[in-house]
Each structure stands twice: as structure tokens, then as C-alpha cells.
Amino acid sequence: MILSKLKQTLLGATIVISSLVMQVNAQSSSPRRITVDPSSTTNSGTSFSTIKMAVDSARNGDTVLVSEGTYKEKVFFNSNYSSKKLVFASLYLIDNDENHIKNTILSGAGVTQNNANTDNLFRVTGNNRDSTYFQMIGFTVDSASKWALDIEGGLVRNCILKNSGSLSSIPFFFRGTKIRNTTVFNNTGVSVFAFQLIGTDAPFSVESSLFYNNRAVSSNSESDSRGGPWNQQGLGGIIYAERIKGKIKNNIFYNNSGDS
């Protein structure tokens, strides 16, 4: 009798413990909102003072929400071709206030960049056939001396991309990426935007965006390790797409220039 009651008690305790473990596991795997604020002193959990620390700590499905400010750093997000997904956004995501876009700045001013095309302000590697695993929403990217963005797949929307690039670089490089509602101006490069085929032919798109005062300099002699020399093949342009399908629609282009 006593032994039977003891077994029942132990069984009940086991069920309670198992239930608690399941709850903890569910909570640890559920999507989180990670905040970035330069004034943060926490730098752990879900509050960080730099974008890099926040992105490095992100788990699958998290949203990294960045407060207004100027961030001078290099960030690398690697999904390892898995199911890891990330939304990277300014406060514009919350209230659609466009002031957040111009006041949340990824700046290359004073950030040293070498000639390697992987030395970007923000670089994303993942599944170039998936436009949902990474979303970049509501930022200004400004003054990258060479390579500003390098993104495989993903979605970039409601951003300002400006004042970046050089005579020997491509400031904005993509594979199968969707670009929407973005303003692009005062950039220089062998191409300003370039879309390249890597792996499966993933269609790109550039929609409802504005391009002005950009300059393509395809006549320079710089080679590109991605399969160039782009310029020697006459590949310069405001937008260049390498043997891939895509769509460019509902955009405005004015006062852009080039030498090809």
C-alpha cells in the first residue's frame, strides 16, 4: 500500500517536471524581439547596444529592432542554409513613421574597408532561393567607401541607400533578393546594383523604387572575384543582372549617368 502510493507520488512528480521542461523549451524556442539602443548597458538577453551583438545572438524567427541612431560597424548574418530566419528593422516596422528610416543609419563613415568583396557593412549569407528568411526594413545605408550590402535572397524594403561605393566596387550586391519601396541616390560603382546567379536560378525584383544621381563606371579596369572583370565585359550599369530572370517595374530613374 505504501509502495503503491510512493509510485503514484513519483509518477505525479515526473509528469510535473516533464511539463515544466516542455514549457521552458517552448519559451526558449519562441520568436523574440531583440532591441538595439546605443545607450543600452545590458548587452545580453534581448537588449544590446550594437547591431552586431544583437544579430549574433538572434535565434530562428527573432526580430532585431533598432532604435534611431548612427551605427558604424560591420555585421554578418549567416543562416547556414538552414531554417534560421531574421527580421532586421528600424522602429518604422512598428509605426510606419518614415522619420525612423532616415534617422536609423548604417554608416560607413570612418569604417575601413579593404578591396575584398566580402568586406561589407552588412553581409547576409543564406538561402538565395528564399526571400523570406531575411528581411531588412526601414534603414538608411550611407557612406560605405566600397561595399555596402551583400545579401543572398531575402527582402530589402523601405530603405534609403546613398553615398556609397567607389570606382572599383559594387556598393549593393544581391542574389535573388527582392527590393521594394527603396530610394537609391548618389552612389558610384562598376554597377550600383548587381544581381548574380549563384546556385538555383532565383528571380530578383526591383519594384516601386527611386534611383537618381547614381553613376556607373564600367570603363575602369578593376576585376571582381565573383566572376569579373565585370567592366571589361561592358557590364556596368545602374542595375546589372547576370543571366538571371527578374523584374524591374514601377520604378523611377532620373539624372543617373554612366560611361557605357
PyMOL commands that set and color helices and strands:
alter all, ss='L'
color gray80, all
select helices_A, chain A and resi 2-29+51-57+92-95+99-103+231-233
alter helices_A, ss='H'
color red, helices_A
select strands_A, chain A and resi 33-36+47-48+62-66+69-71+75-78+86-90+104-107+120-125+134-137+140-142+147-152+155-157+160-162+172-175+178-180+183-185+188-189+191-195+204-207+210-212+215-216+237-241+246-249+252-254+257-258
alter strands_A, ss='S'
color yellow, strands_A
deselect
rebuild
show_as cartoon
